[in-house]
Amino acid sequence: MEERTCLECGEPLKGRADKKFCDDACRNSYNNRQNSDANNYVRNVHYVLRKNRRILEELNPEGTTKAHRSKLVEKGFDFDYHTSMYTTKAGATYLFCYEYGYLPIEGDMMVLVKKKEYEN
């Protein structure tokens, strides 16, 4: 019978026939390495989304307001990232970062909103 070895460190395995790792440290190390590329990408995107949300929250403490696009850009807002879109019956499309959103209107102005179901 062929000797089984740990997928991470290569040490011989003892115990259950379906065992793949010698201990939890090797299992965690193996899985972290397998997922590192995906984790870095997701981590970076999530960082941008959280930053966008914080900016919208800071500029919109009352729940609805207007702000100039340059104000968002100045604070580091990235318009390429959002979590959802909502199109009204009139055809206006709001872009959201979690519960905070914005609607581009005339003259580089933005209507900033907060979804009602998230208000206290």
C-alpha positions as CSV (number, residue, x, y, z in Angstrom):
1,M,0.0,0.0,0.0
2,E,1.3,3.5,-1.0
3,E,2.2,5.7,2.0
4,R,0.1,8.9,2.1
5,T,1.8,12.2,2.8
6,C,0.6,15.6,4.0
7,L,-0.3,17.9,1.1
8,E,1.5,20.8,2.7
9,C,4.7,19.5,4.3
10,G,5.1,16.0,2.8
11,E,5.3,14.2,6.1
12,P,3.8,10.7,6.3
13,L,0.2,10.6,7.5
14,K,-1.1,8.4,10.2
15,G,-4.7,7.9,11.1
16,R,-7.9,8.1,9.0
17,A,-7.7,6.9,5.4
18,D,-9.1,10.2,4.1
19,K,-6.7,12.4,6.1
20,K,-4.9,14.9,3.8
21,F,-2.9,17.0,6.4
22,C,-0.7,16.2,9.4
23,D,-2.2,19.0,11.5
24,D,-4.3,22.1,11.5
25,A,-1.3,24.4,10.8
26,C,-0.5,22.5,7.6
27,R,-4.2,22.5,6.5
28,N,-4.5,26.3,7.2
29,S,-1.2,27.0,5.4
30,Y,-2.2,25.0,2.4
31,N,-5.7,26.6,2.1
32,N,-4.4,30.1,2.6
33,R,-1.8,29.6,-0.2
34,Q,-4.5,28.1,-2.5
35,N,-6.8,31.1,-1.9
36,S,-4.2,33.9,-1.7
37,D,-4.7,35.4,-5.2
38,A,-8.5,35.4,-4.9
39,N,-8.3,36.8,-1.4
40,N,-6.0,39.7,-2.4
41,Y,-8.3,40.7,-5.2
42,V,-11.4,40.5,-3.0
43,R,-9.6,42.3,-0.2
44,N,-8.7,45.2,-2.5
45,V,-12.2,45.5,-4.0
46,H,-13.7,45.4,-0.5
47,Y,-11.3,48.2,0.6
48,V,-12.4,50.4,-2.2
49,L,-16.1,49.7,-1.6
50,R,-15.8,50.5,2.1
51,K,-13.9,53.7,1.4
52,N,-16.6,54.8,-1.1
53,R,-19.3,54.0,1.6
54,R,-17.4,56.0,4.2
55,I,-17.2,59.0,1.8
56,L,-20.9,58.9,1.0
57,E,-21.8,58.5,4.7
58,E,-19.6,61.5,5.6
59,L,-21.0,63.8,2.9
60,N,-24.6,62.7,3.6
61,P,-25.2,62.7,7.4
62,E,-28.9,63.6,7.0
63,G,-30.0,60.9,4.6
64,T,-30.4,63.0,1.4
65,T,-28.3,65.9,0.1
66,K,-26.4,67.2,-2.9
67,A,-22.7,67.3,-3.5
68,H,-20.4,68.3,-6.4
69,R,-18.6,65.4,-8.1
70,S,-15.3,67.1,-7.4
71,K,-15.9,66.8,-3.6
72,L,-16.2,63.0,-3.9
73,V,-13.1,62.8,-6.1
74,E,-11.2,65.0,-3.7
75,K,-11.9,62.6,-0.9
76,G,-10.8,59.6,-3.1
77,F,-14.1,58.2,-4.3
78,D,-13.7,55.6,-7.0
79,F,-16.7,55.7,-9.4
80,D,-15.8,52.4,-10.9
81,Y,-16.9,50.4,-7.9
82,H,-20.4,50.0,-6.4
83,T,-22.5,47.2,-4.9
84,S,-25.8,47.7,-6.6
85,M,-27.9,49.8,-8.9
86,Y,-31.5,51.0,-8.6
87,T,-33.5,52.4,-11.5
88,T,-36.6,54.4,-10.7
89,K,-39.8,54.3,-12.8
90,A,-38.7,57.7,-14.3
91,G,-35.5,56.1,-15.5
92,A,-33.0,57.6,-13.1
93,T,-30.3,55.1,-12.1
94,Y,-28.9,55.4,-8.5
95,L,-25.6,53.6,-7.8
96,F,-25.0,52.2,-4.3
97,C,-22.1,51.3,-2.1
98,Y,-24.0,49.2,0.4
99,E,-26.8,51.4,1.8
100,Y,-25.4,54.7,0.6
101,G,-26.0,55.8,-3.0
102,Y,-25.7,58.6,-5.5
103,L,-27.4,59.8,-8.6
104,P,-25.5,61.9,-11.1
105,I,-27.5,65.0,-12.1
106,E,-26.8,68.1,-14.2
107,G,-23.7,70.1,-13.8
108,D,-21.5,67.4,-12.2
109,M,-23.8,67.4,-9.2
110,M,-24.7,64.3,-7.3
111,V,-27.8,63.5,-5.2
112,L,-26.6,61.5,-2.2
113,V,-29.1,59.2,-0.6
114,K,-29.4,56.5,2.0
115,K,-31.8,53.5,1.5
116,K,-34.8,54.0,3.8
117,E,-34.8,50.4,5.1
118,Y,-31.4,51.0,6.7
119,E,-32.4,54.2,8.6
120,N,-33.2,54.0,12.3
